[in-house]
Amino acid sequence: MPYAMPDPDMSTHRSGEPRLAGQPQVPLINDPHAPEVFTTGCCGLSIGPGTVTVTFESARCDHSDPTCPIQRVVVNRMVMPIQAAQALVLQLNDALQRSGLSPSRAVTAGMAQQ
């Protein structure tokens, strides 16, 4: 099902994903075995024809080396349709706002962007 950008006529279902008013709700199957990836940051974004690719990194040590250097290692790439990426940004911004972690306040306070 294609993602739709929020507009004043839209509602939000339980997961917070915007959907058009009157659009049928597709059931969510929560797979407890779905892979989970921990990341310490986003190291890159690219926009292609109809998709957004977000590349995530994690800081890791090479314990085979006595100096144990820390390296940034790509751990995951997420590719999604542009509309889904736009919906994700809106959902994430809303969740952070509701948690008192306003992205715009963080930028105003001088938080460095990665």
N, C-alpha and C positions, 0 to 999 in steps of 0.2 A: 504494500500500500504506500503511495507516495506521501511524503511529509508535506505539511502545509504551513506557511508562515502565519503567525498569529495576526489577527486583526480584531477590531472591536466586536465582531460577531462570533468570536470563537470562545469555546469553553475549554476547560482543562480536565482531563480524567485523572484517576488516582495516581498514576505514575508521574504526573506533571507534564506529560507530553502534550503540546497543543494539538487540537484537532478541530476541524470545522464543525460548527453546530449542526446536529443532525447526521453527522458522519457516523457510520456504525463502528462500534468499539470492537477491535480485534482482541481476542483473549491473549493475555500474557502468560506464557508458561515459564515459571521460575525454575531453571535447571540448577540445582545446588552443586553440580559438577562442572559448571561453566568455568573456563579458565579466568583467573584473576591476575592482573599484572600490577606490580608496584613500580612506580616511577618517581624519580627525584626531580624531573623537569621535562619541559617540552623543548627539544633542540631544533625544531624546524617545522615549517608549514609550507605547503605548496598548493596552489589552486590550478587544477587542470580542467579539461573540458567536462564540466558538469560535476566535478568532485573536488573535495578538499582532503588533503593528506596531512595528518598530524603525526610527527615522529617524536617518540618519547625516549628519554635516556634515564640511566640510573648510574650513580657513582659506585664503582666496584674496585676492590683491591686485588692485585695479583700476588697471592700469598706464596707463589713459587719463587718470587724474587725477595731477597733479604731486605730490600729497602721498602717493599710493599707499596709500590706507587699506586695512587688512585687514578683510575681512568674513567672517562665518560663512555658508557656502552649503550648503543641503541638496543632497547628491549622490546619495542612494539611500534607498529605503524597502524594508525586507524584511518581508513579511507571511507568517506561517506558522501552521499549526494549533497550538493550545496545547500538545498533546503533543510536537510537534516542537520547540517553543521550550524546553520543559522538558528534553528530551533534549539540546538544544544547550547549555544551561546546565551540565548534568552533564558533557558531553564537554569543554567549555571549562575548567571547573573542574579536571577530571582532568588535562588536558594541561598546565595552568598548574602544578598541584601537582607533576607529574612533572618539570617544567622548573625547579623550585625557585622559582617565582613565585607562591606561595600567596596567593590572594585574601584569605583570612581573616587571614593574617599582615600583609598590606598594610593592611587595615582597622584591625587592632590597632595598627599602627605610626603610624596617623593619616593615612593616605592619603586625600585629599579625594575624595569621590564627585562625579562630574559630573552 
